[in-house]
Amino acid sequence: MESNRDMRNWAKPLGILILILEITLVAATGLSLYTNLQTLGASLISGDDGPIHTQESEDPITGARTFTIGLNVTNKGLLEVLFKLRIKAIAEERVIAEGEGSRRVPPGGSEPLSVSFTVSKDDWERYVGGSLRPDAEVGFEIRSFFDLIGFGVTLRMRG
């Protein structure tokens, strides 16, 4: 009998604690989704000349070409975000160049993010300069709430 009373005494506080945790989880998920979507919108739809900036350079000795793609990650949300960007050039099911970068941005902050990748002279002449065009694969990921809540998208564009 005594143990049943002890169990009943714990049941109500435990139920209240579980309810508080559930409400906290729903609020954290909502804040994270809001932050992630605000960051995505502010980062990909910004700048006078567009959100994405590109730069190309050629190594005079090796003939390899380096491409740098950059954007300004702007966090208009309420939580810190981690923004990752991945880029690949794929030809004949072989990765000929790839680059990856990430940036952690505080709420209300803005940080530049750039990703560089290099295409060798041989691959450039065979694929890009020749008749075979490589596919481009671009992926991004946005995470918030201690990197627990987020989403990512990968797009593959045919050459």
trRosetta pair geometry for C-beta under 8 A, 3 or more apart (Angstrom, degrees):
i j d omega theta_ij theta_ji phi_ij phi_ji
1 4 5.9 -55 -156 30 34 111
1 5 6.9 31 151 -16 65 103
2 5 5.9 -56 -157 34 36 111
2 6 6.6 37 148 -20 67 105
3 6 5.4 -50 -148 35 38 115
3 7 6.4 42 152 -22 66 102
4 7 5.6 -51 -150 34 33 113
4 8 6.5 32 152 -17 65 104
5 8 5.7 -54 -148 37 34 110
5 9 6.3 38 151 -24 65 104
6 9 5.6 -52 -150 32 32 115
6 10 6.7 22 154 -11 63 107
7 10 6.0 -64 -153 41 32 105
7 11 6.3 45 150 -41 67 103
8 11 5.5 -40 -143 14 35 120
8 12 7.7 31 168 -15 60 94
9 12 7.6 -62 -171 26 26 98
9 13 8.0 5 150 7 58 109
10 13 6.3 -69 -156 49 43 101
10 14 5.5 40 155 -22 78 118
11 14 5.8 -65 -145 41 24 111
11 15 6.2 27 158 -22 64 109
12 15 5.7 -54 -145 35 29 112
12 16 6.5 29 156 -18 63 104
13 16 5.6 -54 -148 37 34 112
13 17 6.3 38 153 -21 67 105
14 17 5.6 -51 -147 35 33 114
14 18 6.4 34 153 -19 64 104
15 18 5.8 -52 -147 36 31 111
15 19 6.4 33 152 -20 63 106
16 19 5.6 -54 -149 36 32 114
16 20 6.4 34 152 -20 65 104
17 20 5.7 -53 -149 35 31 112
17 21 6.4 31 152 -18 64 105
18 21 5.7 -54 -148 37 33 112
18 22 6.4 34 153 -20 65 105
19 22 5.7 -53 -147 35 31 112
19 23 6.4 30 155 -17 64 105
20 23 5.9 -55 -148 37 30 110
20 24 6.3 32 153 -20 64 107
21 24 5.6 -54 -146 37 31 114
21 25 6.3 34 154 -21 65 105
22 25 5.7 -52 -147 35 31 113
22 26 6.5 30 155 -17 64 104
23 26 5.8 -54 -148 37 32 110
23 27 6.3 31 153 -17 65 107
24 27 5.8 -57 -147 39 30 110
24 28 6.1 29 156 -19 66 108
25 28 5.8 -53 -142 37 29 110
25 29 6.3 30 157 -19 63 107
26 29 5.8 -55 -147 37 29 111
26 30 6.4 29 154 -18 63 107
27 30 5.7 -57 -148 38 30 111
27 31 6.2 28 156 -16 66 107
28 31 5.8 -54 -144 39 30 110
28 32 6.1 32 156 -21 64 109
28 145 5.3 100 177 -129 103 142
28 149 7.2 161 139 -15 91 146
29 32 5.7 -56 -146 37 28 112
29 33 6.3 26 158 -16 64 106
29 145 7.8 -44 -84 -20 38 168
29 149 6.1 -179 -121 -118 62 153
30 33 6.0 -55 -145 37 29 107
30 34 6.2 29 156 -18 64 108
31 34 5.7 -56 -147 38 29 113
31 35 6.1 29 155 -19 65 109
31 77 7.7 115 174 176 71 109
31 78 5.5 -79 -161 71 103 123
31 79 5.8 98 142 -29 108 121
31 144 7.8 -123 119 122 82 134
31 145 7.1 115 88 -69 101 113
32 35 5.7 -55 -145 38 29 110
32 36 6.1 27 158 -18 66 109
32 79 6.2 -28 -97 38 60 153
32 144 4.5 178 -138 81 83 111
32 145 4.4 -53 -84 -15 124 122
32 148 7.8 -84 -109 77 158 82
32 149 3.8 47 151 90 161 138
32 150 7.4 -97 172 -65 117 54
33 36 5.8 -54 -141 38 29 110
33 37 6.2 22 162 -12 65 110
33 149 7.2 -76 -51 153 66 128
34 37 6.3 -63 -147 41 24 104
34 38 6.1 22 158 -17 63 112
34 77 5.9 141 115 -134 77 104
34 78 6.8 23 96 14 119 106
35 38 5.9 -59 -144 39 26 110
35 39 6.2 25 158 -18 64 110
35 75 7.1 6 -169 -163 93 95
35 77 2.7 112 -129 167 68 155
35 78 5.6 -106 -78 39 106 63
35 79 4.5 -65 -72 41 167 92
35 81 6.0 -174 148 -65 111 110
35 107 7.4 -74 -128 -103 118 93
35 144 4.8 84 91 -81 135 173
36 39 5.9 -57 -147 37 27 110
36 40 6.3 28 155 -19 63 107
36 77 7.0 39 -19 -65 30 159
36 81 6.7 145 -96 -119 60 125
36 142 4.6 135 -146 118 93 125
36 143 7.6 11 -100 -98 116 13
36 144 5.7 -138 -59 0 89 119
36 149 7.5 -121 -35 122 135 92
36 150 6.1 165 -106 -127 140 63
36 151 6.6 101 164 25 150 95
37 40 5.6 -51 -143 36 32 113
37 41 6.2 30 158 -15 65 108
37 77 7.9 112 53 -81 58 119
38 41 6.0 -58 -147 40 28 109
38 42 6.1 20 159 -13 65 113
38 75 7.4 67 105 -168 102 48
38 76 4.2 -120 161 78 115 92
38 77 4.3 153 58 -65 128 81
39 42 6.0 -59 -139 42 27 105
39 43 5.9 18 164 -15 65 116
39 73 6.9 13 -173 -175 103 87
39 74 6.9 -178 -141 89 62 51
39 75 4.9 -10 -101 -113 105 62
39 76 6.6 -179 -75 29 49 68
39 77 5.6 -49 -38 -10 93 116
39 81 5.0 -14 -75 7 167 174
39 83 6.7 -145 155 -75 131 119
39 105 7.2 144 -133 72 126 133
39 142 5.8 160 87 -147 128 139
40 43 6.2 -65 -141 40 22 104
40 44 6.0 -8 173 6 63 117
40 142 5.9 -101 -63 -27 96 159
41 44 6.7 -71 -132 48 19 91
41 45 5.7 -29 -176 29 61 117
41 76 7.7 -59 73 40 98 129
42 45 7.1 -69 -117 57 14 79
42 46 5.9 35 174 -53 54 129
42 74 4.0 -104 134 89 118 112
42 75 7.3 -180 67 -79 142 9
42 76 4.6 135 -45 -9 151 118
43 46 6.5 -57 -139 11 15 125
43 51 6.4 95 151 -163 50 135
43 71 6.1 78 176 143 94 123
43 72 6.8 -155 -137 92 74 55
43 73 4.9 -2 -113 -127 130 51
43 74 5.3 180 -75 31 68 75
43 83 6.9 158 -97 -132 170 156
44 51 5.1 171 -153 74 30 172
44 71 7.5 0 -92 -167 53 151
45 51 6.4 -50 -60 -48 12 132
46 51 5.0 78 51 -100 69 96
46 72 6.4 -92 96 69 134 109
46 74 6.1 93 -49 8 167 140
47 50 5.6 -20 91 84 120 22
47 51 5.1 158 20 -89 121 41
47 53 7.9 -143 -157 -49 164 98
47 72 6.8 136 -62 25 111 120
49 53 7.8 65 94 -92 111 90
50 53 7.7 150 88 -67 93 60
51 71 5.3 28 153 -139 87 112
51 72 7.2 -121 -158 38 76 80
52 69 6.3 -11 -171 -171 105 96
52 70 7.3 148 -158 78 57 39
52 71 5.1 -38 -100 -78 61 105
53 69 7.3 153 80 -158 49 47
53 70 4.8 -23 63 66 98 92
53 71 6.9 161 15 -79 78 49
54 67 6.7 -22 -163 -169 99 96
54 68 7.0 150 -157 83 49 55
54 69 5.4 -14 -102 -103 77 71
54 70 7.7 174 -80 22 32 71
55 67 7.2 152 81 -158 51 49
55 68 4.4 -8 58 58 100 103
55 70 7.6 17 2 3 105 109
56 65 6.3 -7 -168 -175 98 107
56 66 7.3 156 -154 83 49 50
56 67 5.4 -15 -102 -104 76 73
56 68 7.8 -163 -72 22 34 71
57 65 7.2 163 84 -155 39 61
57 66 5.1 -12 62 59 89 97
57 68 7.9 23 5 -4 101 105
58 63 6.8 -16 -175 -153 104 39
58 64 7.3 166 -153 85 60 37
58 65 5.1 -29 -99 -100 76 75
58 66 7.7 180 -85 19 27 72
59 62 4.6 12 100 46 131 91
59 63 6.5 -46 74 9 84 13
59 64 4.8 20 25 52 122 82
59 65 7.7 -137 8 -74 77 29
59 66 7.2 76 -36 -15 92 104
60 63 7.9 21 -161 -71 17 48
62 120 7.6 -78 153 -144 114 72
62 121 6.2 -156 148 -25 70 117
63 120 7.9 49 92 176 87 55
63 121 3.3 45 101 -93 116 131
63 124 7.4 -143 143 44 95 138
64 118 5.2 26 162 179 123 110
64 119 6.6 171 -162 83 76 43
64 120 5.2 -44 -107 -121 97 40
64 121 5.7 -85 -68 -39 50 74
64 124 7.5 164 -135 -20 42 130
65 118 6.9 162 84 -153 40 63
65 119 5.0 -9 60 57 93 96
65 121 7.8 114 -15 -87 79 55
65 124 5.5 101 9 -92 119 143
66 116 5.8 7 -178 -173 104 110
66 117 7.3 174 -149 89 63 30
66 118 4.7 -28 -96 -97 77 84
66 119 8.0 -176 -80 20 32 65
67 97 7.7 82 31 143 111 150
67 116 6.8 165 85 -148 45 60
67 117 5.8 -12 58 60 92 77
67 118 7.7 172 17 -88 67 35
67 119 7.3 34 -7 -6 107 102
68 114 5.4 10 -178 180 103 118
68 115 7.2 163 -152 81 57 38
68 116 4.5 -22 -97 -94 80 87
69 85 7.7 -134 99 148 110 139
69 87 6.2 101 35 -48 140 161
69 99 7.9 150 31 77 99 135
69 114 6.8 163 83 -153 38 67
69 115 5.3 -15 61 60 90 89
69 116 7.9 169 18 -83 62 39
70 112 6.1 3 -174 -175 119 99
70 113 6.5 166 -149 89 70 47
70 114 3.7 -26 -93 -97 101 89
70 115 7.4 170 -80 17 54 59
71 85 7.5 142 32 -76 114 157
71 112 7.7 170 93 -151 29 61
71 113 5.8 -13 63 61 73 93
71 114 7.9 153 16 -84 48 54
72 110 5.8 15 170 -180 104 106
72 111 7.4 167 -160 85 63 27
72 112 5.5 -40 -105 -98 68 63
72 113 7.5 152 -110 18 19 76
73 81 7.7 -142 166 91 122 118
73 83 4.6 -175 -131 43 144 159
73 103 5.2 167 27 80 148 132
73 105 5.2 -149 117 -43 113 147
73 110 6.8 169 87 -153 50 55
73 111 5.3 -14 60 64 101 79
73 112 7.5 148 15 -121 78 11
73 113 5.1 51 -22 -12 114 121
74 105 7.5 -160 -136 175 12 157
74 109 7.8 -157 -144 107 49 42
74 110 4.4 -6 -105 -108 75 97
75 80 7.4 -5 -161 -137 165 37
75 81 5.2 178 -110 21 121 117
75 105 4.2 169 -25 119 125 117
75 106 6.7 -175 65 92 148 29
75 107 5.8 -114 127 -119 120 31
75 108 6.6 -31 92 10 90 18
75 109 5.4 21 42 56 112 71
75 110 7.1 -159 19 -76 69 49
76 108 7.3 58 -120 -98 40 44
77 81 6.6 86 45 -41 131 120
77 107 6.1 -98 91 -122 62 87
77 144 7.1 -66 106 -99 153 160
78 107 5.5 12 -159 -125 22 138
79 107 6.2 81 11 -69 5 109
79 144 4.5 100 100 -177 126 123
79 145 5.9 -14 180 -60 162 62
80 104 6.4 16 172 -180 111 94
80 105 6.9 172 -157 85 68 43
80 106 5.2 -35 -105 -115 91 50
80 107 6.4 -81 -66 -32 51 74
80 144 6.6 159 83 -137 48 84
81 104 7.3 178 92 -150 43 53
81 105 5.4 -10 60 57 88 92
81 142 5.8 -16 -170 -166 121 91
81 143 6.8 143 -159 74 67 42
81 144 4.8 -42 -100 -79 71 97
82 102 6.2 7 -179 -179 91 118
82 103 7.6 168 -152 84 52 36
82 104 5.2 -23 -100 -99 74 77
82 141 7.8 -9 109 110 90 92
82 142 7.3 155 79 -155 54 42
82 143 4.6 -12 55 60 103 97
82 144 7.4 180 15 -74 72 46
82 147 5.7 11 13 -98 141 96
82 150 7.6 -48 61 -91 93 152
83 102 6.5 166 86 -154 48 67
83 103 5.4 -13 59 60 97 84
83 104 7.9 172 18 -87 70 27
83 105 6.5 14 0 2 113 116
83 113 6.3 -107 98 -53 117 162
83 140 7.0 -13 -172 -170 82 105
83 141 7.5 161 -155 83 39 53
83 142 5.6 -4 -105 -104 71 77
84 100 7.1 -3 -174 -171 97 96
84 101 7.4 174 -150 94 57 40
84 102 4.3 -22 -100 -99 74 101
84 139 7.9 -11 113 116 96 89
84 140 6.4 160 86 -156 60 54
84 141 4.3 2 52 52 109 98
84 142 7.8 -156 24 -67 71 37
84 143 7.9 28 -5 2 105 103
84 152 7.5 -22 66 -111 110 119
85 100 7.0 171 90 -150 53 52
85 101 5.5 -6 58 61 95 83
85 102 7.2 172 18 -83 65 50
85 113 6.0 125 7 139 131 129
85 115 5.2 -128 104 -35 112 136
85 138 7.7 -22 -166 -167 85 84
85 139 7.4 154 -157 87 41 54
85 140 5.2 -11 -102 -104 66 87
86 98 7.3 -4 -174 -171 86 99
86 99 7.5 176 -150 92 49 48
86 100 4.6 -5 -106 -106 79 92
86 115 7.4 177 -113 -136 21 157
86 137 7.7 -24 118 118 95 93
86 138 7.3 155 86 -158 59 39
86 139 4.3 -7 59 61 105 100
86 140 7.4 -173 22 -76 71 40
86 154 7.6 -24 71 -111 116 100
87 98 6.6 172 93 -149 56 55
87 99 5.2 0 56 56 98 87
87 100 7.5 -174 23 -75 63 50
87 115 5.4 137 10 117 117 140
87 117 5.9 -132 92 -14 108 138
87 136 7.3 -23 -163 -169 89 91
87 137 7.1 151 -158 84 41 61
87 138 5.5 -2 -107 -107 76 71
87 139 7.8 -165 -70 26 38 67
88 95 5.5 -63 -162 -133 115 105
88 97 7.1 161 -155 90 47 55
88 98 4.4 -6 -106 -104 77 97
88 117 7.8 169 -109 -118 33 165
88 136 7.4 153 82 -160 54 45
88 137 4.2 -4 57 56 101 108
89 95 7.2 107 72 -161 53 60
89 96 5.0 -57 100 64 102 94
89 97 4.3 26 34 50 114 95
89 98 7.2 -146 22 -66 65 58
89 117 7.0 165 -2 122 105 143
89 119 6.4 -16 57 -87 158 113
89 127 7.9 130 156 115 119 151
89 134 4.6 48 178 128 92 147
89 135 7.4 154 -160 77 48 47
89 136 6.1 -22 -104 -103 65 65
89 137 7.8 -162 -74 21 21 78
90 93 6.9 7 176 -121 107 20
90 94 6.8 156 -156 73 67 32
90 95 5.6 -37 -99 -96 77 55
90 96 7.0 159 -110 8 22 82
90 134 5.9 152 70 -173 33 97
90 135 4.6 -23 66 62 95 99
90 136 7.8 177 21 -83 80 17
90 137 6.0 42 -8 -13 119 115
90 156 7.8 -25 35 -144 135 111
91 94 6.0 -31 72 61 65 85
91 96 5.2 16 19 -22 108 130
91 123 7.2 160 33 -160 144 101
91 126 7.8 131 136 108 158 105
91 127 4.5 -77 -103 -113 160 142
91 132 6.2 87 -157 139 118 118
91 133 7.9 -152 -109 122 102 24
91 134 3.9 -69 -64 -102 95 92
91 135 7.2 170 -77 15 47 70
91 159 7.5 17 -99 -18 83 155
92 132 7.3 -6 -41 -176 100 145
95 98 5.5 -8 179 -36 125 119
96 119 6.0 36 134 -129 107 89
96 120 7.5 -113 -176 24 93 89
96 123 4.4 155 -165 -162 127 147
96 127 6.5 -144 -20 12 174 158
96 134 6.1 -99 31 -108 131 150
97 117 4.2 112 160 154 104 116
97 118 6.0 -158 -131 75 114 33
97 119 4.6 -65 -50 -77 141 72
97 123 7.3 164 -36 109 98 153
98 117 5.5 -153 105 -123 7 132
99 115 4.3 139 121 169 116 93
99 116 5.2 -173 -128 80 153 32
99 117 3.5 -128 -25 -58 110 91
100 115 6.3 -12 -120 -133 8 119
101 113 5.6 158 116 -175 122 91
101 114 6.3 55 19 84 176 35
101 115 4.3 -146 5 -83 114 81
102 113 7.3 -32 -162 -138 13 124
103 111 4.7 -170 172 104 134 129
103 112 7.6 -172 -99 92 159 31
103 113 4.3 -119 -12 -85 134 108
104 111 7.8 37 74 27 37 163
105 109 4.8 -162 -175 87 83 109
105 110 6.9 24 -149 -107 128 18
105 111 4.9 -148 -96 12 99 114
106 109 4.3 77 60 -8 77 135
119 123 5.2 -122 -175 91 87 116
119 124 4.9 111 124 -68 115 89
119 127 8.0 -112 -164 61 131 119
119 128 6.7 52 150 -10 161 138
120 123 4.7 87 57 13 85 102
120 124 6.7 -146 93 -10 42 88
121 124 5.6 -55 -146 35 29 115
121 125 6.3 24 159 -15 65 107
122 125 6.1 -59 -148 38 27 105
122 126 6.1 18 158 -13 64 114
123 126 5.8 -61 -139 44 30 107
123 127 5.6 -10 176 15 70 115
123 128 7.5 54 133 0 72 97
124 127 7.0 -71 -127 53 15 82
124 128 5.0 -40 -152 44 58 117
124 129 5.7 53 146 -12 72 108
125 128 7.8 -10 -43 55 12 76
125 129 4.8 -35 -127 53 40 131
125 130 6.4 60 153 -36 50 101
126 129 7.6 59 19 52 19 87
126 130 5.4 -34 -175 8 25 139
126 132 6.7 -13 147 51 73 121
127 130 6.2 -11 -63 45 6 101
127 132 4.9 -66 -126 95 61 98
127 133 6.8 103 175 -127 80 18
127 134 4.8 39 167 -41 137 98
127 159 7.8 -72 178 -150 101 168
128 133 7.2 64 -111 -127 46 59
128 134 6.7 -36 -68 7 78 105
132 159 7.5 51 161 101 56 148
133 158 8.0 75 99 153 113 64
133 159 2.9 -175 122 151 94 116
134 159 4.9 128 72 -70 23 143
135 156 5.8 14 166 -177 125 94
135 157 6.4 166 -164 81 75 48
135 158 5.5 -40 -110 -119 96 37
135 159 5.2 -104 -70 -26 43 88
136 156 7.4 166 86 -153 45 49
136 157 4.8 -6 59 56 93 103
136 159 7.2 113 -16 -77 77 76
137 154 6.4 6 -177 -178 97 101
137 155 7.1 173 -151 87 51 47
137 156 4.7 -13 -102 -103 84 79
137 157 7.7 -172 -77 20 37 67
138 154 7.3 171 90 -152 39 56
138 155 5.2 -9 61 58 87 95
138 157 7.5 18 6 -3 102 107
139 152 6.4 31 178 173 99 110
139 153 6.7 -168 -143 97 65 45
139 154 3.7 -15 -98 -103 107 83
139 155 7.2 174 -79 18 55 59
140 152 6.4 -163 100 -146 42 77
140 153 6.2 3 54 54 78 81
141 150 6.2 61 174 147 86 130
141 151 7.2 -154 -144 108 66 32
141 152 3.5 -22 -99 -95 85 112
141 153 8.0 172 -79 18 53 50
142 150 5.3 -164 99 -152 51 102
142 151 6.4 1 55 56 86 66
142 152 7.3 164 16 -83 56 61
143 147 4.5 39 139 -137 135 62
143 148 7.5 130 -173 32 105 23
143 149 6.9 143 -155 79 68 39
143 150 3.2 -61 -99 -55 64 151
144 147 7.5 -12 -104 -81 2 32
144 149 5.9 -34 68 73 73 91
144 150 6.3 135 11 -77 59 90
145 148 5.1 -67 105 50 96 98
145 149 4.6 31 45 23 125 108
147 150 7.0 -28 -158 -18 51 132
